[in-house]
Amino acid sequence: MTTTPASRLTASRLTAAAGVCAAVAGALYVGVQINHPPADLDHITGADVLAREIAKMTMAAFAILGFTGMLVRNRHKLGTFGAVSYVMVVTGYFALFANQVIVATVLPTLTKTDPDYVQNYLDGALGNTPAGDIGAVQTLFLVTGIGYSIGGLLFGIALFRAGILARWASALFAAGTVSALTLAVLPQSFNRPAAVPVGIALMGLGYSLWRNRTETSTSVPAATEGVAAPSVGSHEPAGR
């Protein structure tokens, strides 16, 4: 199938947009960690937490768009392993988005009627063991953890192996996401700094995707099939 200049331009613009989305997601992820208030009843109803949760929702949505652009840009080299890891990491970020919606819109209304549940929810969201029953929402945390950590690890490895985007960013993304599994046994003070490497990795991957947006496949277009090759003695180039 022959690609036209218009289709290549459209693909380039979409890839560039996905790169910008990934970079913005990374910047938001780093930014919301700065002076983040504790996850407790005293802060959950504040305007500061609401603004940060909205920023996290935007981060998750932009990250998904960025991951999609990375998959499309690298689809031939990522293969089945890359596609499966993409589904895992995107599922994790969808679950992360859902969690931020709940924290921003549902929990503040429950602080007066069921404060124990709110605190148990917040504890579970941070990877700790809730003191009480939080119901089916525990499944949401499980999906988030597997998709974010394991999916992020595998997708980072797939990007590293493909070698089209910056390998340092791919490796940092893999290491940063899987390190989240250790937060359950670390003090809460480690929670915010641990997210920074992932944000930096997203910015690096996004910039790399944007920078490489105009690279095209080196395969020979179908329209050139059947064209006679130059003679052995010719000094003309064989094609580019």
Backbone torsions as a table, in degrees:
resi	resn	phi	psi	omega
1	MET	NA	126.5	-177.7
2	THR	-87.7	131.5	177.3
3	THR	-91.8	139.0	179.3
4	THR	-90.7	160.5	176.5
5	PRO	-56.9	-36.4	-179.7
6	ALA	-65.5	-41.6	-179.6
7	SER	-69.0	-36.5	177.2
8	ARG	-65.6	-37.9	178.9
9	LEU	-66.0	-42.9	178.4
10	THR	-62.5	-44.6	178.6
11	ALA	-61.9	-39.1	179.3
12	SER	-64.1	-42.6	-179.7
13	ARG	-66.6	-40.8	178.9
14	LEU	-65.2	-40.3	177.8
15	THR	-64.6	-42.5	178.3
16	ALA	-61.8	-42.3	179.6
17	ALA	-63.0	-40.7	178.1
18	ALA	-64.0	-38.6	177.5
19	GLY	-63.5	-42.0	177.9
20	VAL	-63.3	-41.8	179.3
21	CYS	-60.0	-44.8	179.8
22	ALA	-63.3	-42.7	-179.7
23	ALA	-65.5	-41.8	177.9
24	VAL	-64.6	-40.6	177.5
25	ALA	-58.7	-43.6	178.8
26	GLY	-63.7	-41.9	179.7
27	ALA	-64.7	-40.7	177.7
28	LEU	-64.2	-40.7	-177.3
29	TYR	-64.8	-37.0	176.5
30	VAL	-72.7	-43.6	-175.5
31	GLY	-62.0	-40.3	-176.6
32	VAL	-70.6	-16.4	-179.7
33	GLN	-78.9	-19.4	-175.9
34	ILE	-70.4	121.0	179.8
35	ASN	54.4	35.7	179.8
36	HIS	-66.1	130.5	179.9
37	PRO	-70.2	158.8	178.9
38	PRO	-62.5	152.1	177.5
39	ALA	-86.5	84.5	179.8
40	ASP	-147.5	177.0	-175.6
41	LEU	-65.8	-27.2	-177.5
42	ASP	-71.1	-21.8	-174.8
43	HIS	-115.3	-16.1	-170.5
44	ILE	-64.5	-25.3	-178.6
45	THR	-93.3	-0.2	-177.0
46	GLY	-77.2	157.2	179.1
47	ALA	-65.9	-29.8	-179.9
48	ASP	-63.6	-45.8	179.2
49	VAL	-64.7	-41.3	179.1
50	LEU	-59.3	-44.9	179.8
51	ALA	-62.6	-39.9	-179.3
52	ARG	-69.4	-37.4	178.8
53	GLU	-66.5	-38.3	176.0
54	ILE	-63.6	-40.2	177.7
55	ALA	-63.4	-38.6	179.0
56	LYS	-68.4	-37.1	175.3
57	MET	-60.9	-45.9	179.1
58	THR	-62.6	-40.6	178.3
59	MET	-58.9	-48.2	-177.8
60	ALA	-62.0	-43.5	180.0
61	ALA	-64.4	-44.9	179.5
62	PHE	-66.3	-36.8	178.7
63	ALA	-63.1	-40.7	178.5
64	ILE	-61.2	-43.4	176.8
65	LEU	-62.6	-40.2	178.4
66	GLY	-64.8	-45.0	178.6
67	PHE	-60.3	-38.9	179.4
68	THR	-63.3	-42.4	176.6
69	GLY	-63.7	-37.6	177.6
70	MET	-64.8	-40.0	178.5
71	LEU	-64.1	-47.6	-178.6
72	VAL	-63.6	-42.0	-178.6
73	ARG	-65.2	-32.6	-174.7
74	ASN	-112.8	16.6	-167.4
75	ARG	-57.9	-35.0	-177.3
76	HIS	-72.5	-31.8	-179.1
77	LYS	-92.3	-25.8	-179.5
78	LEU	-72.3	-37.5	176.8
79	GLY	64.6	-159.6	-177.6
80	THR	-65.1	-41.9	179.6
81	PHE	-58.3	-45.2	179.6
82	GLY	-66.0	-39.2	-179.9
83	ALA	-65.2	-43.0	179.4
84	VAL	-65.3	-44.5	179.7
85	SER	-65.9	-32.7	175.8
86	TYR	-62.7	-46.2	179.3
87	VAL	-60.0	-40.5	-179.3
88	MET	-65.3	-48.1	-176.0
89	VAL	-69.6	-36.9	178.2
90	VAL	-66.9	-39.7	175.9
91	THR	-60.3	-41.8	177.4
92	GLY	-61.3	-40.1	-179.1
93	TYR	-75.6	-29.9	172.0
94	PHE	-63.5	-43.2	177.8
95	ALA	-65.1	-38.5	176.6
96	LEU	-61.9	-42.0	177.4
97	PHE	-59.6	-45.9	-179.6
98	ALA	-61.4	-40.2	179.4
99	ASN	-62.7	-42.4	-179.6
100	GLN	-66.7	-34.0	176.8
101	VAL	-63.0	-43.4	179.4
102	ILE	-63.6	-44.9	-179.4
103	VAL	-63.2	-37.3	-175.8
104	ALA	-79.2	-33.8	-170.7
105	THR	-113.2	-30.1	-174.2
106	VAL	-98.1	-49.2	-175.0
107	LEU	-59.5	-41.2	-180.0
108	PRO	-58.7	-31.7	-179.7
109	THR	-77.1	-16.3	-178.7
110	LEU	-96.4	-5.5	-175.1
111	THR	-62.7	-30.3	-179.1
112	LYS	-88.7	-32.3	-176.4
113	THR	-91.5	-32.0	-178.2
114	ASP	-147.3	67.2	-176.2
115	PRO	-63.9	-30.9	179.6
116	ASP	-63.5	-41.9	179.0
117	TYR	-63.1	-41.4	-179.1
118	VAL	-60.2	-46.5	-179.3
119	GLN	-66.2	-38.6	177.5
120	ASN	-64.3	-38.4	177.1
121	TYR	-61.9	-47.4	-178.6
122	LEU	-63.0	-39.0	177.7
123	ASP	-63.4	-43.7	179.1
124	GLY	-65.7	-36.4	179.9
125	ALA	-65.4	-28.0	179.7
126	LEU	-87.9	2.9	177.9
127	GLY	90.9	4.6	178.1
128	ASN	-89.5	169.2	179.7
129	THR	-88.2	116.8	-179.9
130	PRO	-64.5	146.0	178.8
131	ALA	-73.3	-25.9	-179.1
132	GLY	-124.2	179.5	-178.8
133	ASP	-78.5	128.6	177.0
134	ILE	-112.4	7.5	173.4
135	GLY	70.2	-147.9	-173.8
136	ALA	-69.3	-12.8	-179.4
137	VAL	-64.6	-19.0	176.1
138	GLN	-60.8	-31.7	177.0
139	THR	-65.2	-37.5	177.4
140	LEU	-61.3	-42.0	178.4
141	PHE	-65.2	-37.5	179.8
142	LEU	-65.0	-45.7	178.9
143	VAL	-63.3	-41.2	178.0
144	THR	-61.1	-46.1	-177.4
145	GLY	-64.6	-44.7	-179.5
146	ILE	-66.5	-46.4	-178.5
147	GLY	-66.6	-44.8	-177.9
148	TYR	-67.5	-48.4	-173.0
149	SER	-84.5	-58.7	-177.6
150	ILE	-71.9	-45.2	177.6
151	GLY	-61.5	-41.5	178.1
152	GLY	-64.0	-40.6	177.0
153	LEU	-59.9	-50.0	-176.4
154	LEU	-67.8	-39.8	179.6
155	PHE	-67.5	-38.5	176.3
156	GLY	-62.4	-41.0	177.2
157	ILE	-63.7	-42.6	-180.0
158	ALA	-61.9	-42.9	178.3
159	LEU	-65.5	-39.3	178.8
160	PHE	-62.3	-44.6	-179.8
161	ARG	-65.4	-36.2	-179.3
162	ALA	-65.1	-37.5	173.6
163	GLY	73.4	13.1	179.0
164	ILE	-88.0	-43.0	176.8
165	LEU	-89.5	168.7	-176.4
166	ALA	-56.8	123.0	-176.4
167	ARG	-70.8	-31.9	178.8
168	TRP	-63.7	-38.8	179.9
169	ALA	-71.2	-37.4	177.8
170	SER	-63.2	-44.4	179.6
171	ALA	-66.7	-40.8	179.4
172	LEU	-66.0	-37.9	178.3
173	PHE	-64.0	-44.7	179.0
174	ALA	-61.5	-47.3	-178.0
175	ALA	-69.5	-40.4	-177.7
176	GLY	-66.8	-39.8	-178.6
177	THR	-72.0	-42.8	-178.1
178	VAL	-70.7	-24.0	178.9
179	SER	-66.6	-17.0	178.6
180	ALA	-62.7	-22.1	179.6
181	LEU	-65.5	-22.3	-178.4
182	THR	-83.8	-10.5	-174.3
183	LEU	-67.7	-23.9	-179.2
184	ALA	-64.4	-24.3	-178.1
185	VAL	-108.9	6.3	179.4
186	LEU	-109.9	157.4	176.5
187	PRO	-59.3	155.5	-178.1
188	GLN	-60.8	-23.5	-179.5
189	SER	-63.4	-18.7	178.9
190	PHE	-83.6	-14.5	-171.3
191	ASN	-62.5	-47.5	-176.4
192	ARG	-72.3	-48.2	179.0
193	PRO	-60.9	-29.7	-177.8
194	ALA	-66.5	-21.1	-179.4
195	ALA	-81.6	-19.7	-175.1
196	VAL	-61.4	-45.6	179.2
197	PRO	-58.7	-35.7	178.8
198	VAL	-65.9	-41.6	177.9
199	GLY	-62.8	-42.5	177.6
200	ILE	-63.5	-40.3	178.6
201	ALA	-62.9	-41.3	178.3
202	LEU	-63.3	-39.8	177.4
203	MET	-63.7	-41.7	178.7
204	GLY	-65.7	-42.6	178.2
205	LEU	-65.8	-40.3	179.8
206	GLY	-64.2	-43.8	178.2
207	TYR	-64.1	-41.5	179.8
208	SER	-63.5	-40.0	178.4
209	LEU	-65.9	-42.9	178.3
210	TRP	-63.5	-42.5	-177.1
211	ARG	-65.6	-36.4	-176.6
212	ASN	-94.3	17.4	-173.8
213	ARG	-65.2	-25.2	-174.5
214	THR	-96.4	-1.1	179.5
215	GLU	-69.3	138.6	-178.3
216	THR	-118.0	165.0	-179.2
217	SER	-66.8	148.0	-179.8
218	THR	-92.2	3.4	-180.0
219	SER	-70.4	152.6	-178.0
220	VAL	-80.6	127.4	179.9
221	PRO	-59.6	150.2	-178.4
222	ALA	-63.9	-27.1	-177.2
223	ALA	-65.7	-19.0	-178.4
224	THR	-88.3	-7.4	-178.9
225	GLU	-64.3	137.2	178.8
226	GLY	92.2	-8.5	178.0
227	VAL	-76.1	131.7	-175.8
228	ALA	-65.5	137.8	177.2
229	ALA	-76.8	153.6	179.2
230	PRO	-66.0	153.7	-179.8
231	SER	-66.8	162.8	-176.9
232	VAL	-59.3	-35.0	-175.7
233	GLY	-86.1	-2.1	-176.1
234	SER	-71.3	147.5	177.1
235	HIS	-102.0	4.0	179.3
236	GLU	-78.0	145.8	177.3
237	PRO	-63.5	147.2	-177.5
238	ALA	-75.9	-10.2	-179.3
239	GLY	130.1	165.8	-176.5
240	ARG	-128.2	NA	NA
